[in-house]
Structure formats: structure tokens, C-alpha cells
């Protein structure tokens, strides 16, 4: 548009970085926030060093929330299923249990 700069069309709006929001939610034991921090640990994103042990701790906390108003986060259940599936045949029953719970909780990712 003539006479308008890019700043006039789309003003600069700053938002806190996703990492900060995820960490705040996890600090409140929010199941989705715990899952997201687990993903950051798992993949080594946004300044996190990849750490599978820490990721599994966050996924476990997300899948088994301590807050009575929180249901298990479906993707955390799925992530735990994948973890146990990759641990060998002796852990496949546990993996299946988590995949079934994930499907029952509404995730579209069953396996």
C-alpha cells in the first residue's frame, strides 16, 4: 500500500519465547507444559541439550499428573509408549499399555 511502511501494516509485537511459557507451565505442573519441556529435552531445542533421561522424567510427570484437575496428556502417554517399545521385547507390554491409554485419551498417534 502506498504511503504505509511495513511497521504500519504489521506492528512489532513481542511475545515471550516458547521455552519460557513451557517452563512456566511445567513449574505449575501443567501436563501439557511438562510434555513440551520433555520434547525440548528430547530433541535439544531452544537452548536445551538433548537429554533423554530428563525428557522421560517430564513425559512421565505429564502422563501421571499430580494435579487433580489434570488428565494425563495423550502425547506424553504416546511418548512413553515409544520409549518402552524401543527398550526391547521385554518392555513391549508396557509400551502397549501406554499406546492404549494414549488412544483412549484421544491422541491420533497410536503407534
C-alpha positions as CSV (number, residue, x, y, z in Angstrom):
1,X,0.0,0.0,0.0
2,X,1.4,3.4,-0.9
3,X,2.4,5.6,2.0
4,X,2.5,2.8,4.6
5,X,5.6,1.1,5.9
6,X,5.8,-2.5,6.9
7,X,5.7,-1.3,10.5
8,X,2.3,0.4,9.9
9,X,0.8,-2.7,8.4
10,X,2.2,-5.2,11.0
11,X,3.3,-3.6,14.2
12,X,6.0,-5.3,16.1
13,X,4.5,-7.4,18.9
14,X,6.8,-9.2,21.2
15,X,5.9,-12.4,22.9
16,X,7.8,-14.4,25.5
17,X,9.8,-17.2,23.8
18,X,8.0,-20.5,23.8
19,X,10.6,-22.0,26.1
20,X,9.7,-19.5,28.8
21,X,6.0,-20.3,28.5
22,X,6.6,-24.0,28.6
23,X,8.8,-23.8,31.6
24,X,6.3,-21.6,33.5
25,X,3.5,-24.2,32.7
26,X,5.7,-27.1,33.8
27,X,6.6,-25.3,37.0
28,X,2.8,-25.2,37.7
29,X,2.7,-29.0,37.0
30,X,0.6,-28.4,33.9
31,X,0.5,-31.7,32.0
32,X,0.9,-30.1,28.5
33,X,3.7,-27.8,29.8
34,X,5.5,-30.8,31.2
35,X,5.2,-32.6,27.9
36,X,6.5,-29.7,26.0
37,X,9.6,-29.3,28.2
38,X,10.1,-33.0,27.8
39,X,10.1,-32.5,24.0
40,X,12.7,-29.8,24.3
41,X,14.9,-32.1,26.4
42,X,14.4,-35.0,24.0
43,X,15.2,-33.0,20.9
44,X,17.7,-30.5,22.2
45,X,15.7,-27.5,21.0
46,X,15.6,-23.8,22.1
47,X,18.8,-23.9,24.1
48,X,18.3,-27.3,25.7
49,X,20.9,-30.0,25.5
50,X,19.4,-33.3,24.3
51,X,18.9,-35.4,27.4
52,X,16.6,-38.5,27.1
53,X,16.6,-39.2,30.9
54,X,15.3,-35.7,31.6
55,X,12.8,-36.0,28.7
56,X,11.4,-39.2,30.1
57,X,11.0,-37.7,33.6
58,X,8.9,-34.9,32.1
59,X,6.9,-37.2,29.9
60,X,6.2,-39.4,33.0
61,X,5.1,-36.4,35.0
62,X,2.9,-35.3,32.2
63,X,1.4,-38.8,31.8
64,X,0.8,-39.1,35.5
65,X,-0.2,-35.6,36.6
66,X,-0.3,-34.7,40.3
67,X,-2.9,-32.0,39.9
68,X,-6.4,-33.4,40.3
69,X,-7.8,-31.1,37.6
70,X,-5.4,-32.5,35.0
71,X,-5.9,-35.6,32.9
72,X,-2.8,-37.5,31.5
73,X,-1.6,-35.7,28.5
74,X,-2.2,-38.0,25.5
75,X,1.1,-37.2,23.7
76,X,3.1,-37.9,26.8
77,X,1.4,-41.3,27.1
78,X,2.4,-41.9,23.4
79,X,6.0,-40.8,24.1
80,X,6.3,-43.2,27.0
81,X,4.9,-46.0,24.7
82,X,7.6,-45.2,22.2
83,X,10.3,-45.2,24.8
84,X,9.3,-48.6,26.1
85,X,8.8,-50.0,22.6
86,X,12.5,-49.1,21.9
87,X,13.7,-50.8,25.1
88,X,13.3,-54.3,23.7
89,X,10.7,-57.2,23.6
90,X,10.6,-57.4,27.4
91,X,9.1,-53.9,27.6
92,X,6.6,-54.3,24.8
93,X,3.7,-55.0,27.2
94,X,4.4,-51.7,28.9
95,X,4.6,-49.9,25.6
96,X,1.3,-51.4,24.5
97,X,-0.3,-50.2,27.8
98,X,0.8,-46.7,27.2
99,X,-0.3,-46.7,23.5
100,X,-3.7,-47.9,24.5
101,X,-4.0,-45.2,27.2
102,X,-2.9,-42.6,24.6
103,X,-5.6,-43.8,22.1
104,X,-8.2,-43.7,24.9
105,X,-7.1,-40.2,25.9
106,X,-7.6,-39.0,22.3
107,X,-4.3,-39.0,20.6
108,X,-4.4,-39.7,16.9
109,X,-0.9,-41.3,17.1
110,X,-1.4,-44.8,18.3
111,X,1.9,-46.4,17.2
